Amino acid sequence: MRQYGYTEKYLTMDGQPWFPVMGEMHYSRYREDLWEESLRKMKAGGVTVLSTYVIWIHHEEEEDSFDFTGCRDLGRFIRICKKVGLSMFLRLGPWIHGEVRNGGFPDWLQQKEREGVILRSNDERYLRYVRRFWEKVYEQAEGYFHKDGGPIMGVQIENEYGHVGGLKGEAGETHMRTLTSLAKELGFIVPYYTATGWGGACIGDLLPVMGGYCEAPWDQRTTELEANANYVFSSERNDALIACDHHVGDQVTFDQTRFPFLTAELGGGLQVTKHRRPVAHGKDIGAMSLTKLGSGVALLGYYMYHGGSNPKGKLSTLQESRETGYLNDLPEVNYDFNAPVRQYGAISDSYREIKLLAYFLKDFGDDMAALETDILTRGVKPEDTKTLRLSSRHDDEHGYVFYNNYQRRRVMDAHQRTMLIGKCRQPVNFPPVDIGEGAFGFFPYRMRLGNAVLRSALATPLCCLHTKKEDIFVFYGEQEPEYQWEGEEQARVLSLSREQALNAWKVTLDQDYLILSENYVWEEDGVLKITGAEETEIRCFPEAEEGIPGFVKYRQEAEFTVYRRKAEYISPKIEVNLTAEDRENRVYDIQIVYGEREDRRKGRDTILYLEYAGESLEIYADGEKLNDHFYTGQKVPLSLGYFDFPKQLRVIVHSLFAEDDIFLEKCPVFIEDRACSLISVKAAEEFR
C-alpha cells in the first residue's frame, strides 16, 4: 500500500516528491449513468485526484429523510472512482458554499438557528445534527478509504471557515479541531486532512489549501475589475478576490513556511452571476496555472474541473440566491462553470490548456516538486503590461525558467530576442527568443532525459512515451526548439507545435501512443475510444501495429500515421417557431425529427447549439425545466442524449434592456432599447 505524506515543500508518495493534479466534480450535479464516462475524461486529461463536495441539502432536504439514490448515490460514485483509477478527496463540509442554497445547509437546519441552535459552532445541538449526517456519509464510504485499499485518501473539513461565516480566532480554530475529531471518531481515517486557508480562514492544525480565480463574478461591482494578481509570479498564496462579497482577509492564519503551497480551488472556469458575467477562456486558465506553477505551487487543484446541473429539489430550487440571504443570484439549474469539462460532458479549450501541464506533471512532477522557487521579477504589478514576468524553479544542477506575458483583458508588450538565463551553480544561457503578446510557458535547462542531459531548449516538455523500441520525449513550442545537449548522448525527441500539443492525447495500450485529435480520446479496458463528427481524422505516433478500431489508415504525415473514420447518419431536422411574445419574453417551440441513430449509451449524441440575444433563457421539455442560462454572448449547448432525446422543446428568452445594470464582456445587439431573440438553433452529431 502506498504511503502518503508531506514536507514543508511538497507532497510525498512512498517518501518521494509527488505532484498530483486534482479536479473537482460534484456527483450530485451530474447524471449518474454518465459518471464513469466523465471520470475517464478527467483521467484522460491528466487528473490524478478527484475532489467532490458532499452537499448536505442534496442528501437530507427533509429532516431525518436521507437520499443517497440516483445522482445522489455517493457510494456508487466512490466505487466508480476506484474502478477508473482516481484517488479521492471528500470535501465533507458540513457547510460547503459551492453556490448551493444556504451554502449546503438544509432549510430545516437553518430553521433550527431561529430556534436558538448556533450553526457552525461547538453548540452540542448543532454537532448532533452534523454527527447524524456524517454517519450516513460514512456508510456510503465505508471500506473505500485508502487504508482499506480504496480511493479515498483525503478529507476536507468545512469550507472558508472564519472567512465566510463561522467563528474567528481561537474559537474558530477550536471548532475546526472539534469537527476533525468527530470525523476521525466516525471512521474517516485518511492520510490527508485539509482546510481552505484563504482570506483569514481557520485551519485547525489541518493542511491548508489555497485558491485563485481569474475574475470574481461574486464581486458586487458591474464594472471592469482591476488587473488580476494571479497572473504575476509571487510568493503570496492568499487570493483576496475569493468570496470578497463576504469578507476579505489580507493575511493567512498559519505559518506558510510549515506547509507546501497547495491549491484546491484554482478556478477551472467561472460560474456567472445575474449581475456579473465574465467568461473564462482557455488561455485565462492556462496562464494562471502556469503562473502558479512558477510561483512554487505543489498541487494544482481545480474548482470546477467538471460542470453540471443542480438537481431538482423537493421543497425548493437548490441554487444560491439573494432570496436566501446571499448577495448573488445564480441560475436555477445551470452549473456549467465554463469548466474544462462542461455541463454535459463536452471538453473545452480550458481542458486542453490544463492538460499540457497535467501531462508534464504526471511524467516529470516528482522532479518539479522538489525544486526551489526563485521569482526573478518580484514586485511586478498586475497592471504592468510592459515587463516580462519571469520565475525559476531549480536546484544547484538544473531547473526550469518560466515566463508569462499574459494578463487577462489586458494587452501586453511583445519582447523580441529575450535572453533567458537558467539559474543553478553554473548558469545556463538560452539562445535569444521572441516572446509575443499573450505568450506563456516554461523551458528546461540541464534536464535529464534517460541517459542524456538536455542543456537547454526553447520548447516545453509535455510527456514521455514508453514505446517498445525506446523512450521518446515529447516537447512543444511556438518557435524553433533549438535543443542543445551536454556531451554526445542525445535522447529521442518528438517536437510538436503548441496547437498540436493542445490536441495531443497520451494513451497506453500495448505501448504508449500519442494521438493528435481535436476530439476526446481515451483508453477503456485496453481499447482506444475516440469521439468525433461524421468524418473524423486523427494522427497517431507510433503507428498502431494492429490498427485503430473503426478507423482506416489514410496516409503518412511526417512521424504520424493518419487515420480516418466516416459515420453514416441522417441529420436531424430542426424546426423553430415563435409562439408567443411580449415586451418581457419571447417563447419558441422547437420540433426535432431525428434521423437514424443509436442512443447515447451506444455511442451517439446530438448536440443543439442555441444562439440568442437576451438577459437569459430557459429550456423546457414536457413542462420540465431542463436548463437555464444567463446571457454571456456564448452559444448554449444542449445535449439531447443527456435528456434521452426529446422531440419537442420550449425555449423562453427573457429581455435584456439597455439600462440593465449587468457586467457583460460581450453585449448583444439592441433593437431600440432591448435584446430578446433566439437567433439560431443548429444541431451537431457526436460519434464514438
C-alpha positions in Angstrom: 0.0 0.0 0.0 1.3 3.4 -0.9 2.3 5.8 1.9 1.3 9.5 1.6 2.7 12.4 3.5 4.1 15.9 3.0 7.0 18.1 3.8 7.1 21.9 4.1 7.7 22.0 0.3 5.8 19.2 -1.3 3.5 16.2 -1.0 5.1 12.8 -0.9 4.2 9.3 -2.1 6.3 6.4 -0.6 8.7 9.0 0.7 9.3 10.6 -2.6 8.2 14.0 -4.0 4.7 13.7 -5.6 2.9 16.4 -7.7 -0.7 15.5 -8.3 -3.3 17.3 -10.3 -6.8 17.4 -8.7 -10.1 18.2 -10.3 -13.5 18.9 -8.7 -16.7 17.2 -9.9 -19.9 17.1 -8.0 -21.6 13.7 -8.4 -25.0 15.1 -7.3 -24.8 17.7 -10.1 -24.5 15.1 -12.9 -26.4 12.2 -14.4 -25.3 9.0 -12.6 -25.2 6.7 -15.6 -22.6 9.1 -17.2 -20.3 9.3 -14.2 -17.8 6.7 -15.5 -17.5 8.4 -18.8 -16.8 11.8 -17.1 -14.3 10.4 -14.7 -12.5 8.8 -17.6 -12.4 12.2 -19.3 -10.9 13.7 -16.2 -8.2 11.0 -16.0 -7.5 11.3 -19.8 -6.8 15.0 -19.2 -4.1 14.2 -16.6 -6.2 14.4 -13.4 -4.9 12.0 -10.7 -7.1 13.0 -7.8 -10.8 13.6 -7.8 -12.4 16.0 -5.3 -16.1 16.3 -4.6 -18.3 18.2 -2.1 -20.8 16.1 -0.1 -23.7 18.6 -0.2 -25.9 18.2 2.9 -29.1 19.7 1.3 -28.8 17.3 -1.6 -29.0 14.3 0.8 -31.2 15.5 3.7 -33.5 18.1 2.2 -36.2 16.9 4.6 -35.2 16.4 8.2 -34.2 12.8 9.0 -35.1 11.7 5.5 -31.9 10.8 3.7 -31.5 10.3 0.0 -28.4 8.5 -1.4 -30.1 7.3 -4.6 -29.7 8.2 -8.3 -27.4 11.2 -8.8 -27.0 11.3 -5.0 -25.6 7.8 -4.8 -22.2 8.7 -3.2 -21.3 5.0 -2.6 -21.6 4.2 -6.3 -19.6 7.3 -7.3 -16.8 6.2 -5.0 -16.8 2.7 -6.4 -16.5 4.1 -10.0 -13.6 6.3 -8.9 -11.9 3.2 -7.8 -12.7 1.3 -11.0 -11.4 4.2 -13.1 -8.2 4.6 -11.0 -8.7 8.0 -9.5 -7.8 8.9 -5.9 -10.4 10.9 -4.0 -10.8 13.8 -1.6 -14.2 14.0 0.1 -15.0 17.6 1.0 -17.3 16.8 3.9 -18.5 20.3 4.9 -20.8 20.3 6.8 -21.1 23.8 5.3 -19.6 24.0 1.8 -20.7 27.2 0.0 -20.4 25.8 -3.6 -23.1 28.2 -5.0 -25.7 26.0 -3.2 -28.8 27.1 -1.4 -27.8 28.0 2.2 -24.2 27.1 1.5 -25.4 23.5 1.5 -27.4 23.6 4.8 -30.9 22.2 4.5 -33.7 24.7 5.1 -34.8 22.7 8.2 -31.4 23.2 9.7 -31.5 26.9 9.0 -34.8 26.9 10.9 -33.0 25.4 13.9 -30.9 28.6 14.1 -34.0 30.6 14.5 -34.9 28.3 17.4 -31.6 29.1 19.1 -29.2 26.4 17.7 -25.9 28.1 16.9 -24.8 26.7 13.5 -21.1 26.3 12.5 -20.2 26.3 16.2 -19.5 23.9 19.0 -23.1 24.0 20.1 -23.8 20.4 21.0 -27.2 20.5 19.3 -25.6 21.5 16.0 -22.9 18.9 16.4 -25.5 16.2 16.9 -27.0 17.0 13.5 -23.5 17.0 11.9 -22.8 13.6 13.5 -26.0 12.2 12.2 -25.3 13.4 8.7 -21.7 12.3 8.7 -22.7 8.8 10.0 -24.8 8.4 6.8 -22.0 9.7 4.6 -19.6 7.2 6.3 -22.0 4.3 5.5 -21.5 5.3 1.8 -17.7 5.4 2.1 -17.0 2.6 4.5 -14.5 0.1 3.1 -13.2 2.5 0.4 -10.7 4.5 2.4 -7.0 4.3 1.5 -6.3 2.1 4.5 -8.8 -0.4 3.0 -7.3 -0.3 -0.5 -9.9 2.2 -1.6 -9.6 5.6 -3.4 -10.4 8.0 -0.5 -7.0 9.5 0.5 -8.2 12.8 1.8 -10.9 14.7 3.7 -11.6 18.4 3.8 -13.2 19.8 6.9 -15.7 22.7 6.5 -15.0 25.4 3.9 -13.8 29.0 4.2 -14.4 28.8 7.9 -13.9 32.1 9.6 -13.7 33.7 6.2 -17.3 33.2 5.0 -19.2 32.9 8.3 -18.2 30.9 11.3 -16.1 31.9 14.3 -12.7 33.5 14.2 -9.5 33.3 16.1 -9.0 30.6 18.7 -12.8 29.9 18.9 -12.7 29.2 15.1 -9.6 27.0 15.4 -11.2 25.1 18.3 -14.4 24.4 16.2 -12.2 23.1 13.3 -10.4 20.8 15.7 -13.7 19.6 17.1 -15.1 18.7 13.6 -11.8 16.9 12.7 -12.0 14.8 15.9 -15.7 14.0 15.1 -14.8 12.9 11.6 -12.0 10.6 12.8 -14.2 9.2 15.6 -16.8 8.2 12.9 -14.1 6.4 10.9 -13.0 9.0 8.3 -9.3 7.9 8.6 -7.2 9.2 5.7 -3.6 10.3 5.0 -4.6 13.9 4.4 -6.9 16.3 6.3 -7.2 19.7 4.7 -8.9 23.0 5.3 -9.3 26.0 3.0 -6.8 28.7 4.1 -7.5 31.9 2.2 -9.0 35.1 3.5 -8.1 34.6 7.1 -9.9 31.2 7.4 -9.2 29.0 10.4 -7.4 25.7 9.6 -7.5 24.0 13.0 -4.0 22.4 12.5 -5.0 20.9 9.2 -3.1 21.0 5.9 -4.1 24.4 4.3 -5.2 24.5 0.6 -5.5 27.7 -1.3 -7.2 29.1 -4.4 -7.2 31.6 -7.2 -9.7 32.7 -9.8 -9.2 34.7 -12.9 -12.1 37.0 -12.2 -14.8 37.4 -9.5 -18.4 37.0 -10.6 -19.4 37.4 -7.0 -17.9 41.0 -6.8 -20.8 43.3 -6.4 -19.5 45.9 -8.9 -20.7 45.8 -12.5 -17.6 47.5 -14.0 -14.3 46.2 -15.3 -12.2 44.9 -12.4 -8.6 45.7 -11.7 -5.9 43.5 -13.4 -5.9 40.1 -11.7 -3.0 39.3 -9.4 -3.0 35.6 -10.3 -1.0 36.4 -13.5 2.0 37.7 -11.6 4.7 35.4 -10.1 4.6 35.9 -6.4 5.1 34.1 -3.1 1.7 35.4 -2.0 -0.6 32.5 -1.5 -3.8 34.3 -0.5 -6.2 35.4 -3.2 -8.1 38.3 -1.7 -10.7 38.1 -4.5 -12.2 34.8 -3.3 -15.6 35.5 -1.7 -14.8 39.2 -1.5 -18.5 39.8 -1.3 -18.4 38.4 2.2 -15.1 39.3 3.9 -11.6 39.9 2.7 -8.7 38.8 5.0 -5.4 40.1 3.8 -3.4 37.7 6.0 -3.5 33.9 6.3 -3.9 32.5 9.8 -1.0 30.0 9.6 2.8 29.9 9.1 3.2 29.4 5.4 6.8 28.0 5.9 5.4 24.9 7.6 3.2 23.8 4.7 3.6 23.1 1.0 1.8 25.6 -1.3 -1.3 23.6 -2.3 -4.3 24.7 -4.3 -7.8 23.1 -4.2 -9.6 25.9 -5.9 -7.8 27.2 -8.9 -10.7 28.3 -11.0 -11.1 25.9 -13.8 -13.6 28.4 -15.1 -16.1 30.8 -13.6 -19.8 30.5 -12.6 -21.5 33.6 -13.7 -24.0 35.5 -11.6 -27.0 37.5 -12.6 -25.2 40.9 -12.1 -21.7 39.9 -13.3 -20.9 37.6 -16.2 -17.2 37.2 -17.1 -16.3 34.4 -19.4 -13.2 32.3 -18.6 -11.3 31.2 -21.7 -8.6 28.5 -22.1 -5.7 30.9 -22.0 -7.1 32.6 -18.9 -6.9 29.3 -17.1 -3.7 28.1 -18.8 -1.7 31.3 -18.0 -3.0 31.4 -14.4 -2.0 27.7 -13.9 1.5 28.4 -15.4 2.0 31.4 -13.1 1.0 29.3 -10.0 3.4 26.6 -11.1 6.2 29.2 -11.5 5.3 30.6 -8.1 6.1 27.3 -6.3 2.7 25.6 -6.1 2.9 21.8 -5.2 -0.6 20.8 -6.1 -2.7 22.1 -9.0 -6.3 21.6 -7.8 -9.2 22.9 -10.0 -12.7 24.1 -9.0 -14.6 23.2 -11.0 -13.0 20.8 -13.4 -16.3 19.3 -14.4 -19.5 21.4 -14.7 -23.0 20.1 -14.1 -26.6 20.9 -13.2 -28.3 21.5 -9.8 -30.6 18.5 -9.0 -34.3 19.0 -8.6 -35.3 19.8 -5.0 -38.4 18.5 -3.3 -39.2 21.7 -1.4 -37.4 24.4 -3.4 -34.8 25.1 -6.0 -31.2 24.4 -4.8 -29.1 27.3 -6.1 -27.6 30.2 -4.2 -29.8 33.2 -4.4 -30.5 36.6 -2.9 -33.8 35.3 -1.7 -31.9 33.0 0.7 -29.7 35.9 2.1 -26.8 35.8 -0.3 -25.5 38.7 -2.4 -25.7 36.8 -5.7 -28.4 35.2 -7.9 -27.3 32.1 -9.7 -29.1 30.1 -12.4 -31.6 27.7 -11.0 -30.2 24.7 -12.9 -27.1 25.6 -14.8 -23.7 24.9 -13.1 -21.7 24.8 -16.3 -18.9 27.0 -14.8 -17.2 27.2 -18.2 -15.3 24.3 -16.8 -12.7 22.2 -18.6 -15.4 19.5 -18.9 -18.7 21.4 -19.5 -22.2 20.9 -18.2 -23.0 17.9 -20.4 -19.5 16.4 -20.7 -18.0 18.3 -23.7 -14.3 19.2 -23.3 -13.3 22.8 -23.6 -10.2 24.9 -24.6 -9.5 25.1 -20.8 -9.3 21.3 -20.7 -6.7 21.4 -23.4 -4.6 24.1 -21.6 -4.7 22.3 -18.3 -3.8 19.0 -20.0 -0.4 20.5 -21.1 0.7 20.9 -17.5 -1.0 17.8 -16.2 0.8 15.6 -18.7 4.1 17.2 -17.8 3.5 16.8 -14.0 2.4 13.2 -14.4 5.8 12.3 -16.0 8.1 14.8 -14.5 6.3 16.2 -11.5 8.5 14.4 -8.9 11.4 16.4 -10.3 9.4 19.7 -10.3 8.0 19.3 -6.8 11.4 19.2 -5.1 12.8 22.4 -6.8 13.2 25.7 -5.0 11.3 28.7 -6.4 13.2 31.8 -7.4 10.9 34.7 -8.6 13.1 36.7 -11.0 10.7 39.7 -11.5 9.5 40.1 -7.9 7.2 43.1 -7.2 5.7 43.4 -10.7 2.2 44.8 -10.5 -0.7 43.2 -12.4 -1.4 46.4 -14.3 2.3 46.5 -15.6 1.9 45.5 -19.3 5.5 46.2 -20.2 7.6 44.0 -18.0 8.1 40.3 -19.0 7.3 38.2 -15.9 9.9 35.6 -15.1 10.4 33.0 -12.5 12.5 29.8 -12.0 12.3 26.5 -10.2 15.7 25.0 -9.8 18.4 23.3 -7.6 22.1 23.6 -7.9 22.2 21.4 -11.1 19.2 22.1 -13.2 15.7 23.7 -13.4 13.0 25.4 -15.4 12.6 29.0 -16.3 9.0 30.3 -16.5 7.8 33.3 -18.5 4.3 34.9 -18.6 3.4 37.6 -21.0 -0.4 37.2 -20.5 -2.7 39.3 -18.4 -6.4 38.7 -18.7 -8.2 41.5 -20.6 -5.0 43.5 -21.0 -2.7 43.9 -24.0 0.9 43.1 -23.2 4.1 44.4 -24.9 5.9 41.8 -27.0 9.6 41.1 -26.2 12.0 40.4 -29.0 15.2 38.5 -28.7 14.9 37.9 -25.0 17.9 36.4 -23.3 16.8 34.0 -20.6 19.2 32.6 -18.0 18.7 29.3 -16.2 19.8 29.7 -12.6 21.9 27.0 -10.9 25.5 26.5 -9.8 26.6 27.0 -13.4 24.0 29.3 -15.0 22.7 28.3 -18.5 22.3 30.9 -21.2 19.4 30.3 -23.6 19.5 31.3 -27.2 17.6 34.6 -27.8 13.9 34.0 -28.1 10.9 36.2 -29.2 8.1 36.2 -26.6 4.9 37.5 -28.1 1.9 39.3 -26.6 -0.1 36.8 -24.6 2.6 34.1 -24.7 3.4 32.0 -21.6 5.3 28.8 -20.9 8.5 27.4 -19.4 11.8 26.0 -20.7 14.0 23.3 -19.2 17.7 23.5 -18.6 20.1 20.7 -17.8 17.1 18.4 -17.8 18.0 14.7 -17.6 16.2 12.6 -20.3 17.2 9.0 -19.8 21.0 8.9 -20.1 21.2 12.2 -21.9 21.2 15.8 -20.4 19.4 18.5 -22.3 21.4 21.6 -21.7 18.6 23.9 -22.9 15.6 24.0 -25.3 13.3 26.7 -26.5 10.5 24.2 -26.1 8.4 22.8 -23.2 8.4 19.2 -22.2 4.9 17.5 -22.5 5.4 13.8 -21.7 7.4 10.7 -22.1 6.3 7.9 -24.4 7.4 4.4 -23.4 7.4 2.5 -26.7 8.6 -1.0 -27.4 11.8 0.4 -29.1 12.7 3.3 -26.9 11.6 6.1 -24.7 10.6 9.2 -26.7 10.3 12.6 -25.1 7.6 14.9 -26.4 8.2 18.7 -26.5 6.2 21.6 -27.9 6.5 25.3 -28.6 5.8 28.2 -30.8 9.3 28.7 -32.2 12.3 26.6 -33.3 13.1 24.4 -30.3 16.9 24.7 -30.6 17.8 21.6 -28.5 21.3 21.9 -27.0 22.8 18.8 -25.4 25.6 18.2 -23.0 28.1 15.6 -24.3 27.4 13.3 -27.2 24.5 11.4 -25.7 21.1 12.6 -27.1 17.6 11.4 -26.3 14.9 10.8 -28.9 12.7 13.9 -29.1 9.4 14.4 -30.8 8.6 18.1 -31.4 5.1 19.5 -31.7 3.7 22.9 -32.3 1.7 24.3 -29.4 -1.5 23.8 -31.4 -0.7 20.2 -31.9 0.1 19.8 -28.2 -3.3 21.2 -27.2 -4.8 18.4 -29.3 -2.4 15.7 -28.1 -3.5 12.6 -26.1 -1.2 10.1 -24.5 -2.8 6.7 -24.2 -1.3 3.4 -23.1 -2.3 0.2 -24.9 0.4 -2.4 -25.9 2.7 0.6 -25.6 2.4 4.4 -25.2 0.9 6.3 -28.2 0.4 9.9 -28.9 -2.8 10.7 -30.7 -3.5 14.1 -32.2 -7.2 14.8 -32.3 -9.5 17.8 -31.7 -11.9 15.4 -30.1 -11.9 13.4 -26.9 -9.5 10.4 -26.9 -9.2 7.8 -24.1 -8.4 4.2 -23.3 -11.0 2.0 -21.8 -10.3 -1.6 -20.8 -7.5 -1.8 -23.3 -9.5 -0.3 -26.2 -8.9 3.1 -27.8 -12.0 5.2 -27.9 -12.4 8.4 -29.9 -15.3 10.9 -30.2 -15.8 12.9 -33.4 -18.2 14.1 -36.1 -19.4 12.3 -39.1 -15.9 12.4 -40.6 -13.1 12.1 -38.1 -9.3 12.3 -38.8 -6.6 11.5 -36.3 -2.8 11.3 -36.2 -1.1 8.5 -34.3 2.6 8.1 -33.2 4.0 5.5 -33.4 1.9 3.7 -36.0 -0.7 1.3 -34.4 0.5 -2.2 -35.3 -3.0 -3.7 -35.2 -4.7 -0.6 -36.5 -7.4 1.5 -34.7 -10.9 0.1 -34.4 -13.3 1.8 -36.7 -10.6 3.8 -38.5 -8.8 3.2 -41.8 -5.2 4.1 -42.4 -5.1 7.0 -44.8 -1.5 8.3 -45.2 1.8 9.1 -43.5 2.4 12.7 -42.4 6.0 13.1 -41.1 6.2 10.9 -37.9 2.5 10.5 -37.6 0.2 8.0 -39.3 -3.1 9.5 -40.3 -6.3 7.5 -39.8 -9.9 8.3 -40.9 -13.4 7.3 -39.8 -16.6 8.1 -41.6 -20.0 7.5 -40.0 -23.2 7.1 -41.9 -26.1 9.1 -40.5 -29.1 11.2 -41.3 -29.0 14.7 -39.9 -31.9 15.7 -37.6 -34.3 18.2 -38.8 -34.9 21.3 -36.6 -38.0 23.5 -36.9 -38.2 26.6 -34.7 -41.4 28.6 -34.3 -42.1 31.8 -32.4 -45.3 31.1 -30.5 -45.7 34.0 -28.0 -44.1 37.3 -27.2 -44.5 40.4 -25.2 -42.1 43.1 -24.0 -40.5 40.8 -21.4 -40.2 37.5 -23.2 -40.3 35.6 -26.4 -41.4 31.9 -26.5 -40.2 29.5 -29.1 -41.2 25.9 -29.8 -38.6 23.6 -31.3 -39.5 20.4 -33.1 -36.7 17.8 -33.6 -37.0 14.9 -36.1 -34.1 12.6 -35.6 -32.6 10.6 -38.4 -31.4 7.0 -38.0 -29.4 6.9 -34.8 -28.3 4.9 -31.8 -28.9 6.3 -28.4 -26.1 7.9 -26.3 -25.4 4.8 -24.4 -24.4 3.1 -27.6 -22.1 5.9 -28.5 -24.1 8.6 -30.2 -25.3 12.0 -29.1 -26.9 15.1 -30.7 -25.9 18.5 -29.5 -28.1 21.6 -30.1 -26.3 24.9 -30.1 -28.6 27.8 -29.3 -27.5 31.3 -30.1 -29.6 34.1 -28.6 -29.8 37.7 -27.5 -31.4 38.5 -24.2 -30.9 38.6 -20.5 -31.3 34.8 -20.0 -33.2 31.8 -21.4 -34.9 28.7 -20.1 -35.3 25.4 -21.9 -38.2 23.0 -21.2 -39.4 19.6 -22.3 -42.9 18.3 -21.3 -43.2 21.2 -18.9 -40.0 20.3 -17.0 -37.1 22.8 -17.0 -34.0 21.2 -18.5 -31.7 24.1 -18.3 -31.3 27.8 -18.0 -28.6 30.3 -19.0 -27.5 33.8 -18.1 -26.5 35.6 -21.3 -22.8 35.9 -21.9 -22.5 36.1 -25.7 -21.7 32.4 -25.9 -23.8 29.8 -27.7 -25.7 27.5 -25.4 -25.0 23.8 -25.9 -27.7 21.3 -25.0 -27.0 17.6 -25.1 -30.2 15.9 -26.3 -28.8 12.5 -25.3 -28.4 13.7 -21.7 -32.2 14.1 -21.7 -33.0 10.9 -23.7 -33.6 12.7 -27.0 -36.7 14.8 -26.5 -38.6 15.6 -29.7 -40.1 18.9 -28.6 -38.5 21.8 -26.6 -39.8 25.1 -25.5 -37.4 28.0 -25.1 -38.2 31.2 -23.3 -35.9 34.1 -24.0 -36.1 36.9 -21.4 -35.5 40.5 -22.5 -32.2 42.4 -21.8 -32.8 46.1 -21.6 -30.1 48.7 -22.4 -30.4 50.2 -18.9 -30.0 46.9 -17.1 -27.0 47.1 -14.7 -25.2 43.9 -15.6 -21.5 43.4 -16.4 -21.1 41.8 -19.8 -17.9 41.2 -21.7 -19.9 40.9 -24.9 -23.2 42.8 -25.4 -25.9 41.7 -27.8 -27.4 44.0 -30.5 -30.2 46.1 -29.1 -33.2 46.8 -31.2 -34.4 50.1 -29.8 -33.8 49.5 -26.1 -33.9 45.7 -25.8 -32.5 42.4 -27.0 -34.8 39.4 -27.0 -34.5 36.8 -29.7 -33.5 33.2 -30.5 -31.0 33.9 -33.3 -30.3 30.3 -34.5 -30.6 26.7 -33.5 -28.1 24.2 -35.0 -27.6 20.5 -34.4 -24.3 18.6 -34.5 -23.9 14.8 -34.2 -21.2 13.3 -32.0 -20.0 9.8 -32.6 -17.5 7.4 -30.9 
